[in-house]
Amino acid sequence: MLEKYLSRVKFDSYEDFYQGYAVRIQENFNFAYDVVDEWARLEPEKTALVWCNERGEKATFNFGELKLYSDKAANFFRGLGIGKGDPVMLILKRRYEFWFSLLALHKLGAVAIPATHLLTTKDIVYRNNAAGIKAIVAVADAKIQDCIDAAQPDSPTLALKVIVGGEREGWHSFDAGIAEAPAEFARPTGAAATSNDDTLLLYFTSGTTGYPKMVRHDQTYPLGHILTAAYWQNVQNNGLHLTVSDTGWAKSAWGKIYGQWLAGAAVFVYDYDRFVPQDLLRVIVENGVTTFCAPPTIYRYLIKEDLTQYNLEKLEYCVVAGEPLNPEVYNQFLKMTGCKLMEGYGQTESVVMVATYPWMEPKPGSMGKPSPGFDMDIVDENGRSCEVGEVGEIVVRTDRRIPVGMFKGYYRDEELTRKVWHDGLYHTGDTAWRDEDGYYWFVGRTDDIIKSSGYRIGPFEVESALLEHPAVLECAVTGVPDELRGQVVKATVVLAAGYEPSDVLVKELQEHVKKVTAPYKYPRIIEFTTELPKTISGKIRRVEIRERDQSE
């Protein structure tokens, strides 16, 4: 399948890859028809999806079955009145019906809006009205249904509710609808057909600094994830890939559908409510997972297990993203498994922009080098390209070309789009520095950078230093206004079990940071708390800590 969309598939080095990689985009590309249904035509028995849950239930679907169920789902949805351009929110956790529904919406030309099951009534009302959502397809869960029902009176566009795996008054049954729907769905033609510019997906960002933004991706977005899957994650034809992510987040698009199926790999889904490291390792072994992607937090839990008790010989390749990786985690995982953790960087607004690719030797803590098709740079506040070792903002230069997989702007918010994307530059809002070999090293969000006595301090390095101390369970580092220094570093700390706040511990933590990193970065203020403010995706909201400090 890759040969259909790439001018070249094999490369000899990173330099060859960066110069020679190019995506061919056909007119009116539609992932559901042109990839999934094409696999169903060529190799209907080819495994596409392997699913299991924490209760021991299992299911496997080949591409022929995916075509069948997505066709039936498309017919069912069309019968309810869902058509081209209609926004539909999917709250399906890791249920395999998510893939049937998502592909069906792609076939209809509807706009899919994956969302997390952690949304409250307030969150759902905001999303319904911001996107003009017409229908919600949600897994049977009383809490979810209660929130959606409570949100409906304040959501004038919400006309349809579909329940998966159950029944409820006022809701259409997905199971019954699929059972009764026709098995063939013809690809629409004429005005009903999709064009490359049509909206495929809307993703709400996690809202670390304000209200969630609506990121709009068009029909060509899946082709951008060839980079993500075939080259960064290094998935192989007929391999089995696991990305740890709920379907409500963009990470799911990175690791659970598009690039993997373009590369011919099957997607493995472990459906669980509570993360237990031993259970995750067990299903990886039992199902023969070959490639694996997870955030650093998952790896931190895994290296605490006795990995010698698990036969991981089929696990060929592992990647990591979401936040910078602590070198200690990298070294321990390599020692235990023989797998180097290959880091990558991107956003909801993009596919993988910077990564440690297979031809490169990883530098633990570094994101790697720019992806082909992405003209990356690090610039200062005046737009000047930064020197080696100089911290600046990560940008994508788009004056000559817009990379395949870049978003098309924030939906219904041209002002915000212009704020981050202007003068031929897309501003990521993230800061980094570049070393003499061209590797990028993450520092932090631009809003999070602390300017103290002429120094620019990123919170991540200070937080990493604090986390190495056994007393620290979680922490968030922010800047506090200071007349003399401009700002001083503050650490808000959640203590591990067995530790109590004290002036002695404050001094101990400060001295620890001075030894681990540059002394000027140590937190002059340490505040102990029982819980850090977070988004519904679990990201720390440093902005909330800063606002609270300023109000006080």
Secondary structure, DSSP 8 states (H G I E B T S, - for coil): -HHHHBS----SSHHHHHHH--B---TT--HIIIIIHHHHHH-TTSEEEEEEETTS-EEEEEHHHHHHHHHHHHHHHHHHT--TT-EEEEE-TT-THHHHHHHHHHHHT-EEEE--TT--HHHHHHHHHHHT--EEEEES-HHHHHHHHHHGGG-TT--EEEEESS--TTSEEHHHHHHHS-S------GGGS--TTSEEEEEE---SSSS--EEEEETTHHHHHHIIIIIIS---TT-EEEE---TTSHHHHHHSSHHHHHTT-EEEEEE-SS--HHHHHHHHHHHT--EEEE-HHHHHHHTTS-GGGS--TT--EEEE-SS---HHHHHHHHHHHS--EEEEEE-TTSSEEEE--TTS---TTEEEEE-TT--EEEE-TTS-B--TT--EEEEEE-SS---TT----BTT-HHHHHHHEETTEEEEEEEEEE-TTS-EEEEEEGGG-EEETTEEE-HHHHHHHHHTSTTEEEEEEEEEEETTTEEEEEEEEEE-TT----HHHHHHHHHHHHHHS-GGGS-SEEEE-S---B-TTS-B-HHHHHHHHHH-
